[in-house]
Amino acid sequence: MKLAAVDIGSNAIRFQITSVNTSQDEPVYKKLEYVRFPLRLGEDVFTNKEISEKKEEKFLKLMTAFKLLFELYEVDDYMICATSAMRESINGQAIAKRVLNELDLKIDIIDGETEAELINNVILKNLDDKNYLHIDVGGGSTELNVYINHKKIASNSYKIGSVRRLGGKDAPEVWADMENWIKGNIPNHVKPIMSIGTGGNIGKLFELVGKKTKTTASYKQIEKVREELNKYTVEERINLLMLNPDRADVIVPAADIYLSAMRWAHSTQIMVPEVGLKDGIIQLLFEKNLVKI
């Protein structure tokens, strides 16, 4: 079975084709193709409330390329999900309709709760009975989930993200709401709590910590990397640290979000699994198509 997932984020658009082998007791997933394109739709939306004509045309070209890859790989099913940038854009629905009319590709513009749920379906498989705060930071929004004894007890989505923060479009009152929510939804008897970080920026921050085997880093390690990165200009991060241009400018704003959430939760450690929305989409597609096998 070949499945394709597209995650239309505020900073980048991710495309993945995965084959699933069901001949064994447990399904075996193998990544066949992965593309990440830094279109940064949120740059337009969080400033002007809509996606510009220039980026709309690039977006159509990208969707055309993805459709060709669907056909070349002969995928059995696909799902395209758009998050905060397209759902907040006044022309997001119109662009999705244009893609459907011109390319016959359906785009699901999902809310923050659905976005978090798709990621959680993958993360839950790796959790034990400890207590966790899941922090998923995207370009336009941050999704939070609290797990106590392997059960999700609370979740919320906030308009705080790396691209939004970079452009100064993150409102102080939203930060205050997020702080109050975290403090109010983590019972005192479970503190300290382990954090789980998902999103491209925490993956890069974890890589810069320099750990090769373990999947966790401490608050102090992430904070130290953030402080080191902040000493460099964006150009120096690109040329000296070899960061991608679309990562170099948002990684410090993203680090601020992760660190703030951890601090409010009294969390001293963060687990960084290599999963994201695209993996949740693949899982959903597999479960949907399993009944057809």
ZISULZI-V363884 format. One record per residue. RES is the residue in one letter. SS is DSSP state (H for helix, E for strand, L for the rest). Layout:
RES & SS
RES & SS
This chain:
M & L
K & E
L & E
A & E
A & E
V & E
D & E
I & E
G & L
S & L
N & L
A & L
I & E
R & E
F & E
Q & E
I & E
T & E
S & E
V & E
N & E
T & L
S & L
Q & L
D & L
E & L
P & L
V & E
Y & E
K & E
K & E
L & E
E & E
Y & E
V & E
R & E
F & E
P & L
L & L
R & L
L & L
G & H
E & H
D & H
V & H
F & H
T & H
N & H
K & L
E & L
I & L
S & L
E & H
K & H
K & H
E & H
E & H
K & H
F & H
L & H
K & H
L & H
M & H
T & H
A & H
F & H
K & H
L & H
L & H
F & H
E & H
L & H
Y & H
E & L
V & L
D & L
D & E
Y & E
M & E
I & E
C & E
A & E
T & L
S & H
A & H
M & H
R & H
E & H
S & L
I & L
N & L
G & H
Q & H
A & H
I & H
A & H
K & H
R & H
V & H
L & H
N & H
E & H
L & H
D & L
L & L
K & L
I & E
D & E
I & E
I & L
D & L
G & H
E & H
T & H
E & H
A & H
E & H
L & H
I & H
N & H
N & H
V & H
I & H
L & H
K & H
N & H
L & L
D & L
D & L
K & L
N & L
Y & E
L & E
H & E
I & E
D & E
V & E
G & L
G & L
G & L
S & L
T & E
E & E
L & E
N & E
V & E
Y & E
I & E
N & L
H & L
K & E
K & E
I & E
A & E
S & E
N & E
S & E
Y & E
K & L
I & L
G & L
S & H
V & H
R & H
R & H
L & H
G & L
G & L
K & L
D & L
A & L
P & H
E & H
V & H
W & H
A & H
D & H
M & H
E & H
N & H
W & H
I & H
K & H
G & H
N & H
I & L
P & L
N & H
H & H
V & H
K & L
P & L
I & L
M & E
S & E
I & E
G & E
T & E
G & L
G & H
N & H
I & H
G & H
K & H
L & H
F & H
E & H
L & H
V & H
G & L
K & L
K & L
T & L
K & L
T & L
T & E
A & E
S & E
Y & H
K & H
Q & H
I & H
E & H
K & H
V & H
R & H
E & H
E & H
L & H
N & H
K & L
Y & L
T & L
V & H
E & H
E & H
R & H
I & H
N & H
L & L
L & L
M & L
L & L
N & L
P & H
D & H
R & H
A & H
D & L
V & L
I & H
V & H
P & H
A & H
A & H
D & H
I & H
Y & H
L & H
S & H
A & H
M & H
R & H
W & H
A & L
H & L
S & L
T & L
Q & E
I & E
M & E
V & L
P & L
E & L
V & L
G & L
L & H
K & H
D & H
G & H
I & H
I & H
Q & H
L & H
L & H
F & H
E & H
K & H
N & H
L & H
V & L
K & L
I & L
